[in-house]
Amino acid sequence: MTAAGADLTLRHPVERFRLENGLRVVLAPDRSVPVVAVTVSYDVGMRNEPEGRTGFAHLFEHLMFQGSAHVPKMEHARLVQAAGGTFNGSTHQDYTNYYEALPAEALERALFLEADRMAAPAITEENLRNQIDVVKEEIRVNVLNRPYGAFPWLQLPQIAFESFANTHDGYGSFVDLESSTVEDARDFFHRYYAPGNAVLCLGGDLDVAETERLVRRWFGPIEAREVPATPNTGEPSPTTVRTGVVEDRLAPAPAVAIGWRVPDPVADLDTYLGTVLLAELLSEGDASRLERRLVHDDQLAVAQSSYVGLFGDPFDVRDATLLTTQVHHPAAVTAEQVLDAVHDEIGRIAKDGVGAEELARVQARTEAQLLRQADSVLGRTLAFASAELVHGRAELAGELAARLAAVAPEQLQAAARGLDRGTAAVLELKATGGRR
């Protein structure tokens, strides 16, 4: 690692302990500001859902805000906001998290709230039906009635992968959602929301000894339960091209998405980092390879982007995942023209490599994004939490900027050679709204 890279390492101390019920606790104290962040990440995401229960991970994120044993519905929000704090939750491919950011003196309030719903959320028929309706409306607004609503994030995995875990619609089908029962929800909670399947990560203005005392007070009494095995979501590398076509009556212009399998984000992180930087080099900014080629020079596209991971966060996913390039193009341009240009640019990198100046520009942008995220107590704590859950090391979140700075040009060249046209998944979107 270069000296410059070493200087980018975030040196916030990280301490950890585990409760008897299995709950993993990570503390990242920073006494410079009187703010704390409390995050609970459960090792259950869209890829954990059983067949017939698609959308359950996201549905459960909603249910966990509907009250618990000692907190009536809507009271969680009121108590956090009354203390001057904010809260939210999010569902990912491999985990679901819940979090608050509050003034330091409200730490115990947040711990009580999270412990209460970890112990006994209000899973009732009324809450379940109400939240199923909420999720269905989200699907209508965000997917069914929006141009490119499912493209490519819900549609490309269906042709890029083979297993149910990687191909199914994580937002959920209406049939699966409507047929679910309170017993299904309670079974899902019992299986995946066990304390031993979670990471509690606390950051900010913490006294370590006092924080451990409070954690043990509120989370210690929660009953231990059996923890499910982490699902194996990896798949054999593809050996052929896979293609698909979808129609979108709301889309104003056609589009094409290309997905390539990339190295294992956890087991082969160093190789994976070259792929992350390659995605940035291809598409981020006016000077990027595909922006210049597709939009400015050849005028084959009106917009393009490349990213690693289903949701564009390359550091919060396990294997298997994709580098995706999506291109929106005029109707007069064919998908084949776009594909030819994209693979030509990737081929140039595979053949000629990347110059030091171009790589440095891309590294600086990516490092700045990570360091900017770490500026806030909440952003830093969320990053520590996902690194602990996915990679087993919270400290990795503070090392990523330095590790990216140490990536050599040869690693990007090797990553480009891995984007083989003969093993890509290609999804073409046809804009059909103009048909009569």
N, C-alpha and C positions, 0 to 999 in steps of 0.2 A: 504494500500500500504506500502511496506517495505521501510525502509530508503534508501537501495541501489537502489530500484526502483525509488524513488523520485529523486535521484541524476541524473538519466538518462533523466529527463525532459529537453527539449530544451527551454530555456527561452528567445527566441527572441520575442521582442514585436510585437504584431499584432494590427493594427488599421484598421478600415473599415468605409466606408461611401457609400451612394447610390446616384446616379445621378437621376435627375427628369425623365429621360427616362427609368429608371429601372436598369441600369447597376450597378452591385455590384462591389465594389472596395475594395481590401484587400492590405494593405501595411505592409511589413515585413522588416523594416530598419535594416541595419547592416553596420555601418560606418567603419568597420575594414579593408575592401578592396575596392579599387576604381572601383568596378564592379557592374552592375545592371542586373537584369533579368526581362523581361517583358513577361507575359503569359496571353493569353486570352483563356478561356475554355468555350465552348458552350455546353449547356445541351442537346446535341443530339449525339447519338452514333448508333451503329449497331442495337440496340434494338428498336430505334425509327422509323426505316424505314417502310413505308407502303408496303402492298403487291403489287407486280408488280414493285417495285423500290428497289429491294435488291442491296446492294453495294453502295447506294446513299451517305451514310455518309462518306465512304472512298473516293468516287469520288469527293465529295465536298471539302474534304481536299486538293485534287489536284487542283481543280478549284480556290481555294482561293489564290493560288500562281501565277495566270495568269494575274495579273495586277488589277488595280482598277481605280477609277475616275481620280485621279491625279498622278498615278504611272503606267507607261507603263510596259508591260510584261518584266520580267527579272530584272526590276529596283529594286524591293524589295531586291533581293539577292545582287545586286551590292551595294546598299546603306548600307546594314548591314555589308557586308564584307569590304567595304571601310572604315568603322569606326572601323574595327578590331574586329567585332563581328561574332557570329554564329547564325543560325536560323534553325528551323524545325517545323514540326507539326506531330500529330499522332491521329489515330482514335481508340477509345476504345468501349467497349460494351455500356457504358452509357454517354460518352461525347467525344468531339473532341477538341483538343487543338492546339494552335499555340504559338510559343515562340522564343525569342531572348535573347542572353546574350551578353552584350556590355560593353565597358568602360563607366563609370558613366556619362561622359560629352555627351554621345550620347543618353541619355534617351529620350529626346524630339523627336529625329529622329524615334526611335522605336514606341513611342506613336502615332506619325503622321501616320506611316505606318499601324499600326494595326487599327487605327480609320478609315483610308481611305477605307480599305477593309471591315470593319464592316459596313460602310455606303453604299458602292457601288462597289462591286467586278465586274470585267469585265466578265459577263456571256454572251458570244456570241456563235453563232453556231460554229465558228472556234475553240474557246477554248474548248467547250464541246466535239466536235468530237475528237479533239486531245487528251484530257485527258481520254476519254473513251478508246481510243486505248492504252494509257499508262497503264491504270488499267488492261485491258485485257492482255497485255503483262506481267504485274506483276503476274496475275493469272496463266498464262502459265508457267512462270519461277518458281514461289514459290509453286504452288499447282499441276498443271496438269503434269508437267514434272520433278517432284522431288519425290524421294522415300519418302513415308509417308507424302506427301505434305499436305493432308487434315486430317491426322490422328494425334490425335483424335479431334483436336480443331474444325473442321468443321463437323465431322461425329458423334461424340458422343452426342452432344446436340440434334441431330435429334431423338435419341431414349430415351434420358434422360428427355426430356421436352415435353410439349403438345402444348403450344401457339406458334403462328407464331413469336412473338417477340424473343422467346428463341430458336427456332429450325431452323430458316432460315439461309442461307449462307450469312454472313455479308460481305464477299468479293464480292459477287454479281454474278448473272448468266449473261452470255453473252446476252441472250435474253432480260433481263430486262435492261441491260446497253445500248444495241444498240437501243432499242425502246424508250429511254428517249429523251425528247425534251428540247429546251431552256426554254419553258414555265414551264415544270416540274421543271427544275433547279431553275428558278426564284421563283416559288411557295415554293420550299424547303427552299431557302434562306429567303424569306419573313416570313415563319412560324417559322423556328428554329434559325435563326441568328439575331433575334431581340436583342437589347441591354439588355432588361430585362431577356433574357434567357442566359446571359453570366456572367462570373466572370473575371474581370481584376485583376490579382495579380502581384504585383511588389515587388521585393526584392533587397537587397543590399544597396549600398551607396546612400541612399535617404534622402533628407531633406523633412520632411513630409508636411509642409505647401507649399513649392514650388512644390512638386510632385502633391499635390491635385490641385493646380492652373493649372498645365499643363494638368492633366487629364480632368479637367473641360473645358479647352480651346479646346482640340481636340475631346473628346468624348461627351461633353455636347450637341453640336448641332445635333447629330444624332437623327433622328426621333424615338419617342417611337412607339412600335407596340405591338399588343396583344401577350401575351406569352402563348404557349401551356402548358397544364397540364402535369406534370411529369407522364409518363406512369406507370401503375401498372404492373410490370413484375414478381411479385411473383406468385407462383403456389401452389396448394395443394400438400402436401407431398405424394410421391408415396407409394403404398401399395403392389406392386408386382415387381418381377424382369422383366426388359425389356432387350431384347438382339437383336443384329444385327451382320451381317457379311458383310465385304467388301473385295474386291480383289484389290491387288496392283501389277501390272506386273513389276514395277520398284524396289520393295522392295527386299532386299537380304535375309530377314528372316521374319517369321511371328511375330505378336505382338498382345497384348490384352490390352484393356483399360477398367478400371472400374471407374464409376462415382457414387458418393453418394451425395445426397442432404445434405446441411449443414445449420446451423442456419442463420438467416437473418443478413447480415454483418452490417446493419445500426441499425435496431430496437433491435437486440440482440447481440450487439458487444462483451460483456464480455464472453458470451458463445462461440461466434465465434472465439475469440482469442485462446481458447483451441484447436479448430480444426486447426487453422493456425500452432500452435506449434506441433500438432500431425503429420501434413504432413511433417514438418521438421524432426521430430523424426523418421518417417518411412523411409525416403529416402535420406536425405542429409549427405554425407560423408561416408567413409568406415566403420564407426562404427554404421551406421544407421541400423535399424531392417531389412528392406527389402534388403539392399545391402548385409548384412551378410548372410541372409537366402537364397535369390534367386540366388545371383551371386557367393558367396564364398562357402557356406556350401552345399547347395543342387544342385548347378550348373544348375539351371533351367532357368537362364536368362543371356543374354549378357549385358543388360542395363536395368535400372529401374529408375523411377522418380515419385514423388508425389507432387502435388501442388494444391493450392486453387485459383479459378478464371480462366476464360478462357485463359488469357494471363500470368498467373502465378504471377500477382500482386494482393494479396488478399485484399488490402485496397482501391482499386479504383472501386469497383463494388457494385451494389445494389443487392437485392434479385431478382430472385433466382440464386444460383450458386452452383458449385460442388467442392468437393475434388476429384481430379482425380489421379489415379495411372495407369501409363502406363508401360508395360513391353515388351521388345523385347527378344524373346527366340529362341533357336535352333529349326529346323524343327522336330527333334526327340522328342521334348517336346510338350505336348498338352496344349491347353489353360486351360483345366480343372485342370491339374496339377498346373499350375501357380495360378489359382484362389484359389485352395485349400490351397496353401502355404500362399498366401496373407491374406486370411481370418483367417488362423490359427494364424498368427502373430498378426493380429488385435484382435483376440479373447484373446490372451495372455495378451494384454494390458487391454482389457475390464475386464478380470478376476483378474489379479494380480496387475494392476496399473503400475506406472512409478516411478522409484527410484529418489531420490532428485538429485543425481550426474548426472544421464542421463538427467534429465530435465534441470539442470543448464547449461549443455553443449549446449543443443539445444537453450535455451534462449540466451546464450552468442552469439551464431552465428547469430541469428535473430536480436538481438539488434545491433550487430556490423554492419550488413547490413544497417539497418535504419540510424544509426549514420554516416556511411560512405557516404550514399546518401546525408545526410544533411550537409556534409562538404562543398560542392560546393554551391554557391549562386543559381545557376540554379536548381540543384537538390532539394534544400530546398524550393525554390519558387514553383516548380511544385508540390511538395508534399502538400504545403499549399493550392494551388489552387484546387487540386482534393479533399482534405479534406473539403474545403469550399463548393464545388459543390455537392459532394456525401453525406457528413455527416452534412453539414450546419455549420461546425466549423473548420476553418483553424487551430486553435490551436491544434486540435487533432493530426495533423501530428507530432507536437513536443512532444506529450504525449505517443505515441504508444510504444516506447522502454520501458518506465517506466511501462506501463500497461502490457506489455508482461512479464516483470520481476516479476510482482506480480501474475502471473497465478500460481495456485496451482496444484500439481500432480493430485488431484481429477478431475480437469477440463479436463485434457487429457484422463483420464479413462472414464469420461462421454462422451467425444467426440468419443472415440473408440466404446463405446456401441451404439452410433448412426450410426455407419457404418455397417448397417445390410445387410447381404448377401441376405436376402429376399426382399430388396427394391433397390438393386443396378442396375445400367444400365451397361451392359457389351457389349463391341464392340470387335469383333474378326477380325483381319486383316490376310488374307491369302496371302502369297507371291506366285504369280502365274507366275512370269516371266520365270520359268524353264520349263513350259509346252510346249509341241510340238503339 
